[in-house]
C-alpha cells in the first residue's frame, strides 16, 4: 500500500511540475512562472524522496517474499522494514 501511495504521489508531483511549466511557457505568464518557482523546489525534493523510498520498498517486498519462501521469522517485522525503507 505504501508503494502505491508513493507512486501516485510521484505521478501527481510530475503532473504539477511539468504541466504548469509548459503552460507558463505557452501563455508567457509571469504569474505562473513565479508560482511554479515557489513550489518547484519542495515538490521536486519530496518527489525524489518518494522515488527513492519506492525503490527501497520494492527491495523490502522482495526480501519479504524471500523470507516467506524460507518460512523465516523475519516476517514479523513487516512494518519495521517498511519504516526503514521510507526513512
C-alpha positions in Angstrom: 0.0 0.0 0.0 2.9 2.4 0.8 4.4 1.7 -2.6 1.2 2.6 -4.4 0.9 5.8 -2.3 4.4 6.9 -3.2 3.9 6.0 -6.9 0.7 8.1 -7.0 2.4 11.0 -5.2 5.3 10.9 -7.7 2.9 10.9 -10.6 0.9 13.8 -9.3 4.0 15.8 -8.5 5.3 15.4 -12.0 2.0 16.4 -13.5 2.1 19.6 -11.3 5.7 20.3 -12.2 5.7 19.7 -16.0 2.2 20.9 -16.9 2.5 24.3 -15.1 5.9 24.8 -16.6 4.7 24.2 -20.1 1.6 26.2 -19.6 3.6 29.2 -18.3 5.9 29.0 -21.4 2.9 28.8 -23.7 1.0 31.6 -22.1 4.1 33.7 -21.3 2.6 34.4 -17.9 5.0 35.9 -15.3 2.4 35.0 -12.5 2.5 31.3 -13.4 6.3 31.3 -13.6 6.6 32.9 -10.1 4.0 30.4 -8.7 5.9 27.5 -10.4 9.3 28.7 -8.9 7.6 28.9 -5.5 6.6 25.3 -5.3 9.0 23.6 -7.7 11.9 23.1 -5.3 9.9 21.5 -2.4 7.8 19.3 -4.7 10.8 18.1 -6.7 12.6 17.3 -3.5 9.8 15.4 -2.0 9.1 13.5 -5.2 12.7 12.4 -5.4 12.5 11.2 -1.8 9.3 9.3 -2.7 11.0 7.7 -5.7 13.9 6.6 -3.6 11.5 5.3 -0.9 9.6 3.4 -3.6 12.8 1.7 -4.7 13.6 0.7 -1.2 10.1 -0.6 -0.7 10.4 -2.8 -3.7 13.6 -4.2 -2.2 11.8 -4.7 1.1 8.9 -6.5 -0.7 11.4 -8.8 -2.5 13.1 -9.6 0.9 9.7 -10.3 2.4 8.9 -12.7 -0.4 12.3 -14.4 0.0 11.6 -14.8 3.7 8.2 -16.2 3.0 9.7 -18.9 0.9 12.0 -19.9 3.7 9.4 -19.6 6.5 11.7 -17.2 8.2 10.9 -15.4 11.5 11.8 -12.0 9.8 8.2 -11.7 8.5 7.0 -10.4 11.9 8.8 -7.1 11.2 6.9 -6.0 8.1 6.1 -2.6 9.4 9.6 -2.1 10.7 11.1 -3.0 7.3 8.7 -0.6 5.6 9.6 2.2 8.0 13.3 1.6 7.4 12.8 1.7 3.7 11.0 5.1 4.0 13.5 6.6 6.4 
